[in-house]
Amino acid sequence: MLEKLVETLKIKNKRLIYTEGCDPRILEAASRLHREGLLTPVLVGEPEAVRAAAENAGFDIEGIEIVDPMHYDGFEAMVDKMTELRKGKMTADECAAALKKANYFGTMYVKLGLADGLLGGATYSTADTVRPALQIVKTRPGSKIVSSCFIMDRTGADGKPERYAMADCAINLHPSAEELVEIAVETAKTASFFGIDPKVALLSYSTLGSGKGEDVDKVRAAAALLKDMDLPFPVEGELQFDAAFAPEVGKLKAPGSRVAGEANVFVFPDINAGNIGYKIAQRLGGFEAVGPILQGLAANINDLSRGCSAEEVYKMSIITAGME
């Protein structure tokens, strides 16, 4: 899945900053990426502590840059820039205090163009990755929210890759119909980036009117809004998962649909369904869950699961540095 990105990164020499420089998983991935020449890692932390952590874990980080927020030459310039960005919302002293924290420091490092992207969250929550990103780099033009998706990947019984996109599983608790529209559009773009020709299903406990309720109404409204847009991919909703995924059920419950039974992008009605759904696919279905991939930000910033492995950090590093 990452072969094309790997080849591109070897040419571009992107810089990626890691906010948890002492974490062994980060150190293992950064050491490997540096050794393979895929990107230039930058580790946040106190240099002696980072080097000691690497030595204790047995990873070679010789030649990898380490930046310490407490002793950074450009710290005052960072404070001035953040104070300007947060004018009326945070004082200079509050900005200085925030920038002493690795997540804020790393985000400002990206904002100032000193790195091409950021990867964090191996030891802290998604909110602690997203909050500084929203305050400092903000959403890109045309985006009102930040959302997330997971790329679910496995080798099928026929030996061919089986790949799907699922959203939003990590950020928006109870998205509105309008927010579901943005999540669907952004996730279809992400899916395309990973070689999925998107067919988008908006999921519910109802299929095209079979059930009633406010939650169904929301999903149905989002589907109607999407169908009124000039989109380069088909959308259907509301659909139950079996109608979206299984061809025989799709034909029965939604005859004539371009998506039912063939969906590969699944948009959940809320974070409860999304988080549970992708983890069931991961644990029972044997899918590798790549993500969460953040969508809608004006910079390449991604979040890690606190239960991530070094291999997942490695792959998310390639994705974060390689996405357009």
Secondary structure by P-SEA (a helix, b strand, c coil): caaaaaaaaaccbbbbbbcccccaaaaaaaaaaaaaccbbbbbbccaaaaaaaaaaaccccccbbbbbcccccaaaaaaaaaaaaacccccaaaaaaaaacaaaaaaaaaaacccccccccccccaaaaaaaaaacccccccccccccccbbbbbcccccccccccccccccccccaaaaaaaaaaaaaaaaaacccccccccccccccccccaaaaaaaaaaaaaaaccccbbbbccccccccccaaaaaaccccccccccccbbbbccaaaaaaaaaaaaaccccccccccccccccccccccccccaaaaaaaaaaaaccc
